[in-house]
Amino acid sequence: MNLTNSRGSDEQRKEKILLDSQRAKERLDMQKQMGRIWKEGDVYNAHDLGPVEMKKWKTPQAMGKRTRDICDMLQLNPLHHYKV
């Protein structure tokens, strides 16, 4: 009788793991679709939710993030240019 209970619990565990993995996949799919982080007070139109606009917000340039600033490009240390 213990053998049948352990088989049943193994199947339940497998089902739970399968369900959890499906939920995680769905969650990840939804996160991938959400390219823009909306803040309180943002105004948007229906076309803002379309795939073309979302693609724009996925690029770092559209979000205002730069990979390098002017000091990095000119190889300057801004601390050396302060006067005491």
DSSP file (Angstrom, degrees, kcal/mol; ACC not computed):
  #  RESIDUE AA STRUCTURE BP1 BP2  ACC     N-H-->O    O-->H-N    N-H-->O    O-->H-N    TCO  KAPPA ALPHA  PHI   PSI    X-CA   Y-CA   Z-CA
    1    1 A M     >        0   0    0      0, 0.0     4,-1.7     0, 0.0     5,-0.1   0.000 360.0 360.0 360.0 -33.6    0.0    0.0    0.0
    2    2 A N  H  >  +     0   0    0      1,-0.2     4,-2.3     2,-0.2     5,-0.2   0.857 360.0  58.8 -63.4 -34.8    2.9    2.4    0.6
    3    3 A L  H  > S+     0   0    0      1,-0.2     4,-1.8     2,-0.2    -1,-0.2   0.895 105.6  47.1 -63.7 -40.9    4.1    1.7   -2.9
    4    4 A T  H  > S+     0   0    0      2,-0.2     4,-2.2     1,-0.2    -1,-0.2   0.872 111.6  51.2 -70.3 -36.1    0.8    3.0   -4.4
    5    5 A N  H  X S+     0   0    0     -4,-1.7     4,-2.4     2,-0.2    -2,-0.2   0.891 109.4  49.8 -67.1 -38.8    0.8    6.1   -2.2
    6    6 A S  H  X S+     0   0    0     -4,-2.3     4,-2.1     2,-0.2    -1,-0.2   0.873 110.4  50.6 -69.4 -34.7    4.4    7.0   -3.2
    7    7 A R  H  X S+     0   0    0     -4,-1.8     4,-2.2     2,-0.2    -2,-0.2   0.916 111.4  48.7 -65.6 -42.0    3.5    6.6   -6.9
    8    8 A G  H  X S+     0   0    0     -4,-2.2     4,-2.1     1,-0.2    -2,-0.2   0.902 112.1  47.7 -63.8 -41.2    0.5    8.8   -6.4
    9    9 A S  H  X S+     0   0    0     -4,-2.4     4,-2.4     2,-0.2    -1,-0.2   0.853 109.8  53.5 -70.3 -33.1    2.6   11.4   -4.6
   10   10 A D  H  X S+     0   0    0     -4,-2.1     4,-2.4     2,-0.2    -2,-0.2   0.914 110.0  47.7 -64.7 -41.4    5.2   11.3   -7.3
   11   11 A E  H  X S+     0   0    0     -4,-2.2     4,-2.4     2,-0.2    -2,-0.2   0.885 111.1  50.9 -66.3 -37.9    2.6   11.9  -10.0
   12   12 A Q  H  X S+     0   0    0     -4,-2.1     4,-2.5     2,-0.2    -1,-0.2   0.908 110.4  49.5 -65.1 -41.2    1.2   14.8   -7.9
   13   13 A R  H  X S+     0   0    0     -4,-2.4     4,-2.6     2,-0.2    -2,-0.2   0.916 110.9  49.7 -63.1 -42.8    4.7   16.3   -7.6
   14   14 A K  H  X S+     0   0    0     -4,-2.4     4,-2.5     1,-0.2    -2,-0.2   0.908 111.5  48.6 -62.6 -42.4    5.2   15.9  -11.4
   15   15 A E  H  X S+     0   0    0     -4,-2.4     4,-2.6     2,-0.2    -1,-0.2   0.902 111.8  49.7 -63.5 -40.9    1.9   17.6  -12.1
   16   16 A K  H  X S+     0   0    0     -4,-2.5     4,-2.7     2,-0.2    -2,-0.2   0.913 111.8  47.8 -65.2 -42.6    2.8   20.4   -9.7
   17   17 A I  H  X S+     0   0    0     -4,-2.6     4,-2.4     2,-0.2    -2,-0.2   0.914 112.5  49.3 -64.1 -42.6    6.2   21.0  -11.3
   18   18 A L  H  X S+     0   0    0     -4,-2.5     4,-2.1     2,-0.2    -2,-0.2   0.916 112.5  47.5 -62.4 -43.9    4.6   21.0  -14.7
   19   19 A L  H  X S+     0   0    0     -4,-2.6     4,-2.3     2,-0.2    -2,-0.2   0.911 112.0  50.1 -64.3 -43.1    2.0   23.5  -13.7
   20   20 A D  H  X S+     0   0    0     -4,-2.7     4,-2.3     1,-0.2    -2,-0.2   0.898 110.8  49.2 -62.5 -40.9    4.6   25.7  -12.0
   21   21 A S  H  X S+     0   0    0     -4,-2.4     4,-2.1     2,-0.2    -1,-0.2   0.875 110.1  51.1 -68.7 -35.8    6.8   25.7  -15.1
   22   22 A Q  H  X S+     0   0    0     -4,-2.1     4,-2.3     2,-0.2    -2,-0.2   0.911 111.1  48.4 -65.1 -41.9    3.8   26.5  -17.3
   23   23 A R  H  X S+     0   0    0     -4,-2.3     4,-2.5     2,-0.2    -2,-0.2   0.900 110.6  50.9 -64.1 -41.2    2.9   29.5  -15.1
   24   24 A A  H  X S+     0   0    0     -4,-2.3     4,-2.4     2,-0.2    -1,-0.2   0.895 110.1  50.0 -64.0 -39.3    6.5   30.7  -15.1
   25   25 A K  H  X S+     0   0    0     -4,-2.1     4,-2.5     2,-0.2    -2,-0.2   0.918 111.0  48.7 -65.1 -43.2    6.6   30.5  -18.9
   26   26 A E  H  X S+     0   0    0     -4,-2.3     4,-2.2     2,-0.2    -2,-0.2   0.907 111.4  50.4 -61.9 -41.8    3.4   32.5  -19.1
   27   27 A R  H  X S+     0   0    0     -4,-2.5     4,-2.1     2,-0.2    -2,-0.2   0.911 111.3  48.0 -62.2 -43.8    4.8   35.1  -16.7
   28   28 A L  H  X S+     0   0    0     -4,-2.4     4,-2.0     2,-0.2    -2,-0.2   0.896 109.5  52.9 -65.2 -41.0    7.9   35.4  -18.7
   29   29 A D  H  X S+     0   0    0     -4,-2.5     4,-1.3     1,-0.2    -1,-0.2   0.907 110.0  48.5 -60.9 -41.8    6.0   35.7  -22.0
   30   30 A M  H  X S+     0   0    0     -4,-2.2     4,-0.9     1,-0.2    -1,-0.2   0.884 109.6  52.2 -66.4 -38.5    3.9   38.6  -20.5
   31   31 A Q  H  < S+     0   0    0     -4,-2.1     3,-0.4     1,-0.2    -1,-0.2   0.866 105.9  54.8 -66.3 -35.5    7.1   40.3  -19.2
   32   32 A K  H  < S+     0   0    0     -4,-2.0    -1,-0.2     1,-0.2    -2,-0.2   0.837 105.7  52.8 -66.4 -31.7    8.6   40.2  -22.7
   33   33 A Q  H  < S+     0   0    0     -4,-1.3     2,-1.4     1,-0.2    -1,-0.2   0.740  92.6  79.7 -74.5 -22.7    5.6   41.9  -24.2
   34   34 A M     <  +     0   0    0     -4,-0.9    -1,-0.2    -3,-0.4    -4,-0.0  -0.671  51.3 158.6 -91.0  88.3    5.8   44.8  -21.7
   35   35 A G        +     0   0    0     -2,-1.4     2,-0.4     1,-0.1    -1,-0.2   0.772  57.4  55.6 -82.8 -27.2    8.5   46.9  -23.1
   36   36 A R  S    S-     0   0    0     -3,-0.2     2,-0.7    22,-0.0    22,-0.1  -0.890  73.5-139.2-112.7 137.0    7.7   50.2  -21.5
   37   37 A I        -     0   0    0     -2,-0.4     2,-0.3    20,-0.1    -2,-0.0  -0.846  24.1-144.4 -93.3 115.5    7.4   50.8  -17.8
   38   38 A W        -     0   0    0     -2,-0.7     2,-0.3     4,-0.0     3,-0.0  -0.602  13.6-159.6 -84.1 138.5    4.4   53.0  -17.2
   39   39 A K    >   -     0   0    0     -2,-0.3     3,-2.0     1,-0.1     2,-0.1  -0.751  34.7 -81.3-112.8 161.9    4.6   55.6  -14.4
   40   40 A E  T 3  S+     0   0    0     -2,-0.3     3,-0.1     1,-0.3    -1,-0.1  -0.413 117.7  24.1 -62.2 130.8    1.8   57.4  -12.6
   41   41 A G  T 3  S+     0   0    0      1,-0.3    -1,-0.3    -2,-0.1     2,-0.2   0.311  84.4 141.2  95.8  -8.4    0.6   60.3  -14.6
   42   42 A D    <   -     0   0    0     -3,-2.0     2,-0.5     1,-0.0    -1,-0.3  -0.466  40.3-149.1 -67.6 136.6    1.8   59.0  -18.0
   43   43 A V        +     0   0    0     -2,-0.2     2,-0.3    -3,-0.1    -1,-0.0  -0.906  23.2 171.0-107.7 134.7   -0.7   59.7  -20.8
   44   44 A Y        -     0   0    0     -2,-0.5     2,-0.2     5,-0.0    -2,-0.0  -0.968  23.2-142.7-142.9 157.9   -1.0   57.3  -23.6
   45   45 A N    >   -     0   0    0     -2,-0.3     3,-1.0     1,-0.0     4,-0.4  -0.587  40.7 -97.0-108.1 174.8   -3.1   56.6  -26.7
   46   46 A A  G >  S+     0   0    0      1,-0.2     3,-1.4    -2,-0.2     4,-0.2   0.859 122.7  58.8 -63.2 -34.8   -4.2   53.2  -28.1
   47   47 A H  G >  S+     0   0    0      1,-0.3     3,-1.2     2,-0.2     6,-0.4   0.718  91.7  70.7 -70.3 -17.2   -1.3   53.3  -30.6
   48   48 A D  G <  S+     0   0    0     -3,-1.0    -1,-0.3     1,-0.2    -2,-0.2   0.725  95.8  53.4 -67.2 -20.1    1.2   53.5  -27.7
   49   49 A L  G <  S+     0   0    0     -3,-1.4    -1,-0.2    -4,-0.4    -2,-0.2   0.424  88.3 108.4 -94.5   0.5    0.3   49.9  -26.9
   50   50 A G  S <> S-     0   0    0     -3,-1.2     4,-2.1    -4,-0.2     5,-0.2  -0.263  83.1-107.9 -76.5 165.4    1.0   48.6  -30.4
   51   51 A P  H  > S+     0   0    0      0, 0.0     4,-1.9     0, 0.0     5,-0.1   0.811 115.4  56.3 -65.1 -31.6    4.0   46.5  -31.3
   52   52 A V  H  > S+     0   0    0      2,-0.2     4,-1.4     1,-0.2    -4,-0.1   0.936 111.1  42.7 -67.5 -44.9    5.8   49.3  -33.2
   53   53 A E  H  > S+     0   0    0     -6,-0.4     4,-1.6     1,-0.2    -1,-0.2   0.890 112.6  53.5 -67.5 -39.1    5.8   51.6  -30.3
   54   54 A M  H  X S+     0   0    0     -4,-2.1     4,-0.8     1,-0.2    -1,-0.2   0.874 105.0  55.0 -64.1 -35.8    6.8   48.9  -27.9
   55   55 A K  H >X S+     0   0    0     -4,-1.9     4,-0.6     1,-0.2     3,-0.6   0.879 104.5  54.7 -64.5 -36.7    9.7   48.0  -30.1
   56   56 A K  H >< S+     0   0    0     -4,-1.4     3,-0.8     1,-0.2     6,-0.4   0.884 106.9  50.7 -62.1 -38.8   10.9   51.7  -29.8
   57   57 A W  H 3< S+     0   0    0     -4,-1.6    -1,-0.2     1,-0.2    -2,-0.2   0.637  99.0  65.6 -78.0 -13.0   10.8   51.5  -26.0
   58   58 A K  H << S+     0   0    0     -4,-0.8    -1,-0.2    -3,-0.6    -2,-0.2   0.717  85.3  85.8 -80.1 -19.2   12.9   48.3  -25.9
   59   59 A T  S <X S-     0   0    0     -3,-0.8     4,-1.1    -4,-0.6     3,-0.4  -0.600  82.2-130.3 -82.4 142.5   16.0   50.1  -27.3
   60   60 A P  T  4>S+     0   0    0      0, 0.0     5,-2.0     0, 0.0     4,-0.4   0.819 105.2  59.7 -61.9 -30.9   18.2   51.9  -24.9
   61   61 A Q  T >45S+     0   0    0      1,-0.2     3,-1.1     2,-0.2    -4,-0.1   0.895 102.9  51.7 -65.5 -37.9   18.3   55.1  -26.9
   62   62 A A  T 345S+     0   0    0     -3,-0.4    -1,-0.2    -6,-0.4    -5,-0.1   0.800 108.1  51.8 -68.8 -27.4   14.5   55.4  -26.7
   63   63 A M  T 3<5S-     0   0    0     -4,-1.1    -1,-0.3    -3,-0.2    -2,-0.2   0.483 115.5-114.4 -88.7  -1.8   14.7   55.1  -22.9
   64   64 A G  T < 5S+     0   0    0     -3,-1.1     2,-0.5    -4,-0.4    -3,-0.2   0.627  70.0 137.9  82.1  12.6   17.3   57.8  -22.6
   65   65 A K      < -     0   0    0     -5,-2.0     2,-0.4     2,-0.0    -1,-0.3  -0.803  36.8-159.5 -95.6 129.5   20.0   55.5  -21.4
   66   66 A R        -     0   0    0     -2,-0.5     3,-0.1     1,-0.1    -5,-0.0  -0.826  16.7-148.7-105.1 146.8   23.4   56.0  -22.8
   67   67 A T  S    S+     0   0    0     -2,-0.4     2,-0.3     1,-0.2    -1,-0.1   0.811  87.2  19.6 -82.0 -29.2   26.1   53.3  -22.7
   68   68 A R  S    S-     0   0    0     -3,-0.1    -1,-0.2     4,-0.0     2,-0.2  -0.993  71.7-146.2-138.0 145.2   28.9   55.9  -22.5
   69   69 A D     >  -     0   0    0     -2,-0.3     4,-2.0    -3,-0.1     3,-0.3  -0.493  38.4 -93.7-102.0-180.0   29.0   59.6  -21.5
   70   70 A I  H  > S+     0   0    0      1,-0.2     4,-2.3     2,-0.2     5,-0.2   0.838 122.7  55.8 -65.3 -34.6   31.1   62.4  -22.8
   71   71 A C  H  >>S+     0   0    0      1,-0.2     5,-2.5     2,-0.2     4,-0.5   0.881 108.6  48.2 -66.5 -36.7   33.8   61.9  -20.1
   72   72 A D  H  45S+     0   0    0     -3,-0.3     3,-0.5     3,-0.2    -2,-0.2   0.904 111.6  49.7 -67.4 -41.2   34.2   58.3  -21.1
   73   73 A M  H  <5S+     0   0    0     -4,-2.0    -2,-0.2     1,-0.2    -1,-0.2   0.881 117.6  39.1 -67.2 -37.0   34.5   59.1  -24.8
   74   74 A L  H  <5S-     0   0    0     -4,-2.3    -1,-0.2    -5,-0.2    -2,-0.2   0.457 107.6-126.1 -90.2  -0.9   37.1   61.8  -24.2
   75   75 A Q  T  <5 +     0   0    0     -4,-0.5     2,-0.4    -3,-0.5    -3,-0.2   0.913  57.9 149.9  54.7  48.0   38.8   59.7  -21.5
   76   76 A L      < -     0   0    0     -5,-2.5    -1,-0.2    -6,-0.1    -2,-0.1  -0.854  46.7-142.0-109.5 145.0   38.6   62.6  -19.0
   77   77 A N    >   -     0   0    0     -2,-0.4     3,-1.7     1,-0.1     4,-0.4  -0.930  11.9-156.1-100.8 111.4   38.4   62.3  -15.3
   78   78 A P  G >  S+     0   0    0      0, 0.0     3,-1.2     0, 0.0     4,-0.2   0.756  88.4  67.2 -63.2 -23.2   36.0   65.1  -14.3
   79   79 A L  G >  S+     0   0    0      1,-0.3     3,-0.9     2,-0.2    -3,-0.0   0.792  93.0  59.9 -67.2 -25.7   37.5   65.2  -10.8
   80   80 A H  G <  S+     0   0    0     -3,-1.7    -1,-0.3     1,-0.2    -4,-0.0   0.634 100.1  57.4 -74.9 -12.4   40.7   66.5  -12.2
   81   81 A H  G <  S+     0   0    0     -3,-1.2     2,-0.3    -4,-0.4    -1,-0.2   0.367  80.1 104.3-103.7   4.0   39.0   69.6  -13.6
   82   82 A Y    <   -     0   0    0     -3,-0.9     2,-0.4    -4,-0.2    -3,-0.0  -0.652  65.4-136.3 -81.6 141.6   37.5   70.9  -10.4
   83   83 A K              0   0    0     -2,-0.3    -2,-0.1     1,-0.1    -3,-0.0  -0.818 360.0 360.0 -99.7 140.4   39.2   73.9   -8.9
   84   84 A V              0   0    0     -2,-0.4    -1,-0.1     0, 0.0    -2,-0.0   0.412 360.0 360.0 -99.5 360.0   39.9   74.0   -5.1
